[in-house]
Structures are given as structure tokens and as C-alpha cells.
Amino acid sequence: SYMEKLAGKAESINIIGGGAISNIWCQIFADALNRKINRVSDPKEAGAKGAAIIAMIALGRIKSFEDAEKLVKIDAVYEPNPQNAAIYEKIFKEFKAIYKNNRQMYRRLNLKAE
């Protein structure tokens, strides 16, 4: 919700990392976030590829982030399941209520030993 306040609501989200190899993991993200999830090709190495692309922009080998976007390939798209998304929304509301009710306890438990 903080990112939405800063940049607006994203219609889709690109997913990277080892977990993105799992179709189930990607579908869970789509359902829990109620957003289309785009799996970037070779997701385990996407972080390194992103760093290399940023370096190429800094060195002037790529003119802009808009040009760099053309280098990102999507190999799968996961649409949210509305029934699952509704369940996740309900669970998240409960989580926020539990957190709010226990915030002071969390602060007490996280104090450093003196």
C-alpha cells in the first residue's frame, strides 16, 4: 500500500528469484496480491542481469531505462483467481487487526537486553 501511495497501483508485477521457478508460487503471488504476475525469463539470474543492465546505462551503452525495458523478456503470466484473491483479502484484514492489537507487545518483546 505504501508503494501504491507513491507510484500508483500497478496492474502487473514482474517476479524474479528462485521462487519464481515454481508455477504454484507465482500463482499464490497473483492471488494474494490480486495482480497479474509476469515471470521474467531465467528468474534466478534476473537480479544479476538487472545489475548488468544498470551498469550498461551508466556506461552509456544503453541510452535509457525505456530502452533497457526491451531486454526484459516475460516467459509466463499468472492471472489472479478471484475466489482465492477474496480469501487472501479476508485473511490479510485479520492479520492487520491482529498486528494492530498486539503492536505494543511486539515492541516490548523486541527490546534489546540491557
C-alpha positions in Angstrom: 0.0 0.0 0.0 3.0 2.4 0.6 4.2 1.8 -3.0 0.7 2.5 -4.3 0.6 5.8 -2.5 4.0 6.7 -4.0 3.6 5.4 -7.5 0.0 4.3 -8.0 -1.5 0.9 -8.4 0.5 -1.5 -10.7 -1.7 -3.6 -13.0 1.0 -6.3 -13.1 4.2 -7.2 -11.2 7.3 -8.9 -12.5 8.5 -11.7 -10.3 12.2 -12.9 -10.2 14.3 -15.1 -8.0 14.5 -18.8 -7.4 10.9 -19.0 -6.0 9.7 -17.7 -9.4 10.6 -21.0 -11.0 7.6 -22.6 -9.2 4.3 -22.2 -11.0 2.4 -22.6 -7.7 4.5 -19.9 -6.0 3.7 -17.5 -8.9 0.0 -18.3 -8.7 0.0 -17.7 -5.0 1.5 -14.3 -5.5 -1.1 -13.4 -8.2 -3.9 -14.5 -5.9 -2.6 -12.9 -2.7 -1.7 -9.6 -4.4 -4.8 -9.7 -6.7 -2.5 -8.6 -9.6 -1.3 -10.2 -12.8 2.2 -11.7 -12.2 4.7 -11.7 -15.0 7.5 -14.3 -14.6 10.7 -12.9 -16.1 12.7 -15.4 -18.2 15.5 -17.0 -16.3 14.2 -15.6 -13.0 17.1 -17.0 -10.9 19.6 -14.8 -12.7 17.3 -11.7 -13.2 18.9 -9.7 -10.4 22.4 -10.1 -11.9 21.0 -9.3 -15.4 19.3 -6.2 -13.9 22.6 -5.0 -12.3 24.4 -5.5 -15.6 21.7 -3.5 -17.5 22.0 -0.6 -15.0 25.8 -0.7 -15.5 25.4 -0.5 -19.2 23.1 2.5 -18.8 25.7 4.2 -16.6 28.4 3.5 -19.2 26.2 4.8 -22.0 25.9 1.5 -23.8 22.2 1.6 -23.4 20.6 5.1 -23.7 17.7 4.8 -21.2 15.6 2.6 -18.9 13.0 2.7 -21.6 15.5 1.1 -24.0 16.6 -1.4 -21.3 13.0 -2.5 -20.8 13.1 -4.1 -24.2 15.8 -6.5 -22.9 13.4 -7.9 -20.2 11.5 -11.0 -21.5 8.4 -12.5 -19.9 8.1 -16.3 -20.1 4.8 -16.8 -18.2 1.8 -14.7 -17.0 -0.3 -15.6 -14.0 -3.8 -14.1 -13.6 -5.3 -13.9 -10.1 -8.1 -16.3 -9.3 -10.9 -14.1 -7.9 -12.1 -16.7 -5.4 -8.6 -17.2 -4.0 -8.0 -13.4 -4.0 -11.1 -12.8 -1.9 -9.9 -15.4 0.7 -6.4 -13.8 0.9 -8.0 -10.3 1.3 -10.1 -11.6 4.2 -7.0 -13.2 5.8 -4.9 -10.1 5.3 -7.6 -7.9 7.1 -7.4 -10.3 10.0 -3.6 -10.2 10.1 -3.7 -6.4 10.2 -6.2 -6.4 13.1 -4.1 -9.0 15.0 -0.9 -6.9 14.4 -2.6 -3.7 15.5 -3.9 -5.3 18.7 -0.5 -6.8 19.5 1.8 -3.9 18.4 2.7 -2.9 22.0 3.5 -6.5 22.9 5.8 -6.8 19.9 7.6 -3.7 20.9 8.2 -5.0 24.5 9.4 -8.3 23.2 11.8 -6.7 20.7 13.6 -4.6 23.3 17.4 -5.2 23.4 18.8 -6.7 26.6 20.5 -4.0 28.8 
